[in-house]
Amino acid sequence: MSIACGLPILEGVYCLACARWVWQKCLYTAGHESENWGVATVEEFEPVPHLCRLILAGYEDDILSPLWAPPGGYGINPEWVVVRKDYEETVGHVTPYMIYLDHDKADIVLAVRGLNLAKESDYTVLLDNKLGQTKFGGGYVHNGLLKAAGWVFDAECEVLRELVERNPNYTLTFTGHSLGAGVVALLTMVVVQNHGKLGNIERKRIRCYAVAPPRCMSLNLAVRYADIINSVVLQDDFLPRTTSALEDVFKSLICLPCLLCLMCLKDTCTLEEKMLKDPRRLYAPGRLYHIVERKPLRLGRFPPVVRTAVPVDGRFEHMVISCNAASDHAIIWIERESQRALNLMLEKDKIMEIPPKQRMERQESLAREHSQEYMAALRRAILLDIPQAYSPSAYGTFQEMEGEHSSRSSKGISSLSSKKRKESWDGFVERLFDVNESGDMVFKMQ
């Protein structure tokens, strides 16, 4: 009798717990993730709308007769298109892309379009992966996207080298959307590790803007390359939050609400400490720019605000139950909302009437703030004992720096005392930064 009475009580408690979780998830919005991040400025966010238009142009069969052009067109000069390859020329290794020599922006741009739902080869690239399958650069990356990035690098290395050497003052920008965003993020890493093949291009001339990217690299790499790789995410976009194997995601697209609920439940029940300790868990790459335009329990879109940070923990860890989770992934919406956000920033600056000299000072201050924030993210990764955060990189090896003060211990980095950690960190900072005459730390670009 007591057992029979106990079962309804347990069921009631279980139902209440589930109802509470569902209620919390329905109230949870993507804006909570970035509410403590800093607000982006015109100087750092200005390239995004233009790069989105270049990516959009990759979806056109003929850029001279565009079908999807935003108001005002793509702003592309056909004479500046150096390379433009379609599916026949990429032979299924990667989605179509183009190389554009932007003389107005002093920029060499390689733009890769996103997934084509009608192309089997795109699914082959995206699904060629188990989470953290391939080791690369001291961390783990998405296997299929790395293969695609390597193919693009081999195919266009000579073209890029010639453009870089012919235009020594131009930046080299890699940008892409969705699947293409993952390709360019890993392509940027490939270029950095093989910069000699591009005429020893300086690190400070390389940058990447991954728009609505998949989770494609382990946390140590996502933080380590945050000085040159940027991810742009619109509000509730599901892909940067999709921690399950993408093969399982596409199998479950028949019932997207069921998929979202299952993934939300899995992420909610997994301890964050456990997630951070998993060296093969993949993340959205680099510095994050989050475009927020909706508020909980309110209808419609609000004036978009762009928040930015280099987070270590809390890097788009939770799925959002939202009817906009799929639409926020569309490049058309991202281009439109990023342009709206930039217009609001410009309007605010115009009202404030900032003189050119102060703009330059603000840009220098912004560079210092980014360096400090980047350094803080690296320190946070060390304090959290992120697996392989001490692997060899372009910035130096933590194990080697510790070895300068004492012999290597078989117990590994995790057994270091707090004093040794501080010494290791100080040595790391000395390698990473220079101190100029005014006493400010300046990032060493390799």
KOLVEXTOR-234044 format. One line per 3 residues: number of its first residue (from 1); for each residue x, y, z of C-alpha. Coordinates in pm, whole numbers, plus 50000, padded with zeros to 5 digits. Each point is the difference from the previous one (the first is absolute). Layout:
NUM = X,Y,Z ~ ... .
END
This chain:
1 = 50000,50000,50000 ~ 50281,50237,50089 ~ 50174,49921,49671 .
4 = 49682,50075,49806 ~ 49965,50336,50175 ~ 50368,50079,49942 .
7 = 49986,49957,49623 ~ 49745,50281,49934 ~ 50210,50231,50219 .
10 = 50314,49921,49803 ~ 49816,50050,49674 ~ 49865,50332,50122 .
13 = 50347,50119,50104 ~ 50139,49887,49663 ~ 49725,50182,49807 .
16 = 50052,50317,50204 ~ 50376,49987,49935 ~ 49941,49954,49627 .
19 = 49743,50282,49993 ~ 50243,50230,50180 ~ 50278,49916,49752 .
22 = 49772,50062,49700 ~ 49884,50331,50149 ~ 50358,50114,50057 .
25 = 50098,49898,49648 ~ 49706,50186,49847 ~ 50106,50314,50188 .
28 = 50366,49953,49907 ~ 50111,50209,49704 ~ 50331,50033,49823 .
31 = 50037,50352,50138 ~ 50078,49858,50344 ~ 50324,49849,49872 .
34 = 50155,50329,49898 ~ 49833,50243,50242 ~ 50331,50056,50184 .
37 = 50209,50039,49685 ~ 50126,50333,49875 ~ 49820,50192,49723 .
40 = 50174,49997,49661 ~ 50112,50324,49839 ~ 49983,50122,49641 .
43 = 50370,49939,49944 ~ 49990,49629,50083 ~ 49660,49911,49852 .
46 = 50018,50210,49681 ~ 50131,49720,49770 ~ 49716,49756,50083 .
49 = 49710,50125,49779 ~ 50227,50041,49697 ~ 50147,49651,50045 .
52 = 49647,49858,50035 ~ 49918,50151,49659 ~ 50310,49841,49849 .
55 = 49890,49663,50140 ~ 49648,50057,49866 ~ 50146,50060,49656 .
58 = 50136,49644,50015 ~ 49641,49872,49997 ~ 49937,50167,49663 .
61 = 50037,49815,49671 ~ 50088,50331,49834 ~ 50112,50300,50207 .
64 = 49921,50230,49704 ~ 49633,49893,50021 ~ 49948,49941,50372 .
67 = 49685,49847,50145 ~ 50067,50044,50372 ~ 50174,50337,50011 .
70 = 49912,50222,50300 ~ 49888,50363,49940 ~ 50289,50183,49837 .
73 = 50145,49677,49856 ~ 50303,49807,50113 ~ 50242,50285,49935 .
76 = 50220,49775,49790 ~ 50217,50108,49711 ~ 50005,49702,49759 .
79 = 50347,50103,49883 ~ 50134,49938,50352 ~ 49884,49638,50011 .
82 = 50325,49804,49965 ~ 49866,49645,50041 ~ 49645,49866,50004 .
85 = 49945,49624,50021 ~ 49673,49810,49990 ~ 49918,49640,50092 .
88 = 50139,49861,49675 ~ 50339,50157,50068 ~ 50016,49909,50369 .
91 = 49903,49641,49913 ~ 49801,49967,50321 ~ 50297,50070,50228 .
94 = 49854,50328,50123 ~ 49711,50235,49929 ~ 50043,50272,49731 .
97 = 50227,50291,50090 ~ 50162,50306,49851 ~ 50312,50208,50052 .
100 = 49931,50371,49983 ~ 50264,50275,49989 ~ 49826,50285,50179 .
103 = 50197,50315,49919 ~ 49750,50222,50182 ~ 50061,49817,50328 .
106 = 50366,49910,49930 ~ 49905,49638,50054 ~ 50050,49659,49836 .
109 = 49685,49801,50075 ~ 49935,49629,49961 ~ 49624,49946,50053 .
112 = 49844,49652,50028 ~ 49625,49946,49975 ~ 49803,49768,50227 .
115 = 49825,49667,49968 ~ 49788,49925,49694 ~ 49717,49774,50116 .
118 = 49981,49842,49653 ~ 50369,49900,49982 ~ 50103,49663,50137 .
121 = 50366,50102,50000 ~ 49931,50275,50257 ~ 49850,49744,50238 .
124 = 50304,49781,49945 ~ 50228,50281,50119 ~ 49780,50094,50296 .
127 = 49934,49647,50121 ~ 50359,49876,49962 ~ 50057,50033,50370 .
130 = 49964,49865,50347 ~ 50035,50267,50266 ~ 50367,50085,50031 .
133 = 50104,49733,49753 ~ 50314,50163,49859 ~ 50294,50139,50194 .
136 = 50148,50320,49856 ~ 50219,50278,50135 ~ 49999,49872,50357 .
139 = 49622,49954,50014 ~ 49711,49825,49827 ~ 49803,50114,49695 .
142 = 49716,49888,49774 ~ 50143,49743,49758 ~ 49796,50078,49686 .
145 = 50040,50376,50034 ~ 50376,49964,50044 ~ 50020,49794,49680 .
148 = 49801,50268,49815 ~ 50224,50275,50140 ~ 50311,49810,49893 .
151 = 49861,49955,49648 ~ 49931,50375,49967 ~ 50347,50084,50129 .
154 = 50169,49766,49752 ~ 49783,50125,49713 ~ 50041,50374,50064 .
157 = 50338,50024,50173 ~ 50183,50139,49698 ~ 49723,50250,49918 .
160 = 49990,50128,50358 ~ 50378,50021,50019 ~ 50012,50211,49685 .
163 = 49725,50233,50126 ~ 50166,50037,50340 ~ 50340,50081,49849 .
166 = 49850,50241,49745 ~ 49799,50182,50270 ~ 50226,50015,50307 .
169 = 49772,50244,50185 ~ 49679,49799,49951 ~ 49847,49776,50264 .
172 = 49917,49636,49921 ~ 49645,49918,50107 ~ 49827,49661,50005 .
175 = 49623,50004,50038 ~ 49720,49750,49962 ~ 49651,49904,50110 .
178 = 49881,49681,50173 ~ 50203,49712,49857 ~ 50219,50258,49826 .
181 = 50059,50171,50336 ~ 50148,49680,50140 ~ 50217,49961,49692 .
184 = 50147,50353,50021 ~ 50058,49973,50377 ~ 50215,49691,49949 .
187 = 50151,50146,49682 ~ 50122,50295,50209 ~ 50177,49760,50234 .
190 = 50155,49819,49703 ~ 50122,50332,49857 ~ 50152,50109,50333 .
193 = 50189,49672,50030 ~ 50116,50020,49637 ~ 50047,50377,49966 .
196 = 50331,49946,49823 ~ 49811,49869,49697 ~ 49826,50339,49976 .
199 = 50318,50203,50000 ~ 50042,50000,50381 ~ 49693,50215,50046 .
202 = 49983,50161,50344 ~ 49742,49868,50243 ~ 49855,50348,50052 .
205 = 49901,50014,49630 ~ 49790,49683,50026 ~ 49642,50000,50128 .
208 = 49693,49781,49979 ~ 49627,50070,50036 ~ 49801,49679,50040 .
211 = 49628,50079,49963 ~ 49762,49756,50176 ~ 50280,49743,50041 .
214 = 49970,49636,50107 ~ 50192,49886,50304 ~ 50322,49903,49829 .
217 = 50296,50020,50243 ~ 50087,49909,50357 ~ 49992,50266,50271 .
220 = 50375,50052,50023 ~ 50013,50078,49625 ~ 49686,50216,50012 .
223 = 50163,50222,50262 ~ 50353,49988,49860 ~ 49895,50131,49658 .
226 = 49757,50262,50134 ~ 50237,50278,49895 ~ 49936,49932,49630 .
229 = 49682,49787,49979 ~ 49661,50161,50064 ~ 49660,49829,50012 .
232 = 49677,50189,49925 ~ 49680,49850,50144 ~ 49646,50137,49967 .
235 = 49788,49960,50316 ~ 49869,49640,50026 ~ 50193,49835,49713 .
238 = 50007,49625,50071 ~ 50321,49897,49820 ~ 50264,50163,50228 .
241 = 49816,49833,50291 ~ 49970,49655,49845 ~ 50225,49778,50210 .
244 = 49867,49670,49865 ~ 50164,49833,49703 ~ 49862,50172,49691 .
247 = 49913,49662,49852 ~ 49747,49953,50282 ~ 49868,50351,49945 .
250 = 49920,49945,49634 ~ 49843,49663,50074 ~ 49769,50177,50244 .
253 = 49900,50298,49786 ~ 49667,49830,49928 ~ 49899,50108,50351 .
256 = 50201,50312,50082 ~ 49801,50080,50321 ~ 50072,49650,50132 .
259 = 50368,50043,49914 ~ 50019,50336,50178 ~ 49833,49861,50312 .
262 = 50230,49698,50013 ~ 50311,50214,49950 ~ 49882,50252,50259 .
265 = 49944,49719,50250 ~ 50344,49852,49930 ~ 50181,50335,50035 .
268 = 49808,50091,50314 ~ 50081,49671,50173 ~ 50370,50007,49910 .
271 = 50221,50175,50255 ~ 50197,50290,49854 ~ 50316,49881,50173 .
274 = 49969,49668,49821 ~ 49948,50176,49666 ~ 50311,50214,50046 .
277 = 50211,49697,50089 ~ 49910,49822,49676 ~ 50293,50069,49763 .
280 = 49804,49881,49695 ~ 49693,50216,50055 ~ 49973,50253,49716 .
283 = 49908,50370,50029 ~ 49920,50304,49789 ~ 50336,50153,49905 .
286 = 50178,50316,50112 ~ 49857,50328,50124 ~ 49620,50003,50001 .
289 = 49771,50276,49873 ~ 49642,49941,50111 ~ 49724,50202,49831 .
292 = 49711,50025,50248 ~ 49667,50136,49883 ~ 49727,49817,50194 .
295 = 49899,50005,50366 ~ 49822,49735,50208 ~ 49619,50005,49994 .
298 = 49996,50285,49746 ~ 49890,49978,49639 ~ 50189,50140,49702 .
301 = 50356,50109,49942 ~ 50165,50283,50190 ~ 50288,50223,49887 .
304 = 50290,49753,49982 ~ 50287,50022,50246 ~ 50334,49832,49929 .
307 = 50184,49859,50301 ~ 50347,49855,49982 ~ 50240,49801,50217 .
310 = 50256,49721,50002 ~ 49818,49766,50241 ~ 50153,49679,50128 .
313 = 49716,49851,50201 ~ 49649,50088,49886 ~ 50089,49992,49630 .
316 = 49651,49940,49853 ~ 49955,49688,50210 ~ 49619,49983,50013 .
319 = 49747,49938,49726 ~ 49716,50253,49984 ~ 49643,49880,49954 .
322 = 49893,50260,49746 ~ 49798,50015,49680 ~ 50284,50218,49863 .
325 = 50280,49748,50063 ~ 50007,49904,49630 ~ 49913,50337,49841 .
328 = 50277,50176,50195 ~ 50246,49778,49815 ~ 49906,50146,49658 .
331 = 50271,50219,49846 ~ 49734,50240,49863 ~ 49877,50076,50352 .
334 = 50351,50025,50139 ~ 50102,50246,49728 ~ 49689,50211,50058 .
337 = 50026,50010,50379 ~ 50376,50060,50003 ~ 49948,50297,49767 .
340 = 49723,50133,50227 ~ 50228,49964,50301 ~ 50287,50178,49822 .
343 = 49768,50285,49891 ~ 49894,50050,50361 ~ 50363,50013,50110 .
346 = 50082,50255,49729 ~ 49696,50207,50092 ~ 50106,50004,50364 .
349 = 50352,50105,49905 ~ 49859,50275,49777 ~ 49789,50136,50285 .
352 = 50303,50000,50227 ~ 50201,50177,49725 ~ 50325,49820,50076 .
355 = 50299,50185,49842 ~ 50239,49800,49777 ~ 50281,50024,50256 .
358 = 49783,49853,50273 ~ 49890,49725,49761 ~ 50364,49900,49951 .
361 = 50056,50005,50374 ~ 49690,49785,50049 ~ 50127,49753,49742 .
364 = 50336,49974,50179 ~ 49819,49959,50332 ~ 49783,49729,49846 .
367 = 50309,49808,49886 ~ 50140,50016,50353 ~ 49670,49884,50149 .
370 = 49984,49708,49759 ~ 50356,49899,50093 ~ 49916,50017,50370 .
373 = 49678,49806,49953 ~ 50181,49741,49792 ~ 50270,49964,50266 .
376 = 49731,49963,50268 ~ 49835,49721,49798 ~ 50330,49814,49973 .
379 = 50053,50040,50374 ~ 49647,49872,50063 ~ 50074,49694,49787 .
382 = 50308,49929,50211 ~ 49813,50040,50330 ~ 49726,49764,49881 .
385 = 50261,49742,49899 ~ 49856,49974,49649 ~ 50148,49678,49853 .
388 = 50286,50069,49759 ~ 49981,50374,50063 ~ 50375,49961,50043 .
391 = 50062,49844,49658 ~ 50253,50144,49754 ~ 49874,50307,49820 .
394 = 50113,50311,49818 ~ 50022,50172,50339 ~ 50237,49753,50162 .
397 = 49964,49683,50203 ~ 49896,50018,50363 ~ 50192,49682,50078 .
400 = 50316,50143,49846 ~ 49968,50322,50197 ~ 49960,49806,50322 .
403 = 50301,49792,49905 ~ 50216,50311,49994 ~ 49956,50028,50379 .
406 = 49988,49630,50099 ~ 50022,49653,49851 ~ 49689,49852,49848 .
409 = 49791,49797,50238 ~ 49842,49672,49899 ~ 49685,50106,50180 .
412 = 49935,50261,49732 ~ 49877,50357,50005 ~ 49695,49927,50215 .
415 = 50221,49925,50304 ~ 50184,50333,49998 ~ 49982,50211,50312 .
418 = 49835,50341,49988 ~ 50340,50168,50024 ~ 50132,49814,49699 .
421 = 49681,50078,49808 ~ 50057,50370,50066 ~ 50362,49976,49882 .
424 = 49889,49814,49689 ~ 49733,50259,49929 ~ 50244,50291,50047 .
427 = 50242,49839,49758 ~ 49718,49942,49755 ~ 49894,50367,50017 .
430 = 50359,50110,49939 ~ 50008,49793,49683 ~ 49656,50110,49889 .
433 = 50029,50373,50062 ~ 50250,50282,49971 ~ 49991,50311,50219 .
436 = 50024,50324,49806 ~ 50141,50332,50121 ~ 49668,50109,50153 .
439 = 49981,49682,50208 ~ 49719,49838,49798 ~ 50011,49635,49903 .
442 = 50012,49942,49626 ~ 49914,49664,49848 ~ 50283,49826,49816 .
445 = 49867,49908,49655 ~ 50193,49723,49828 .
END
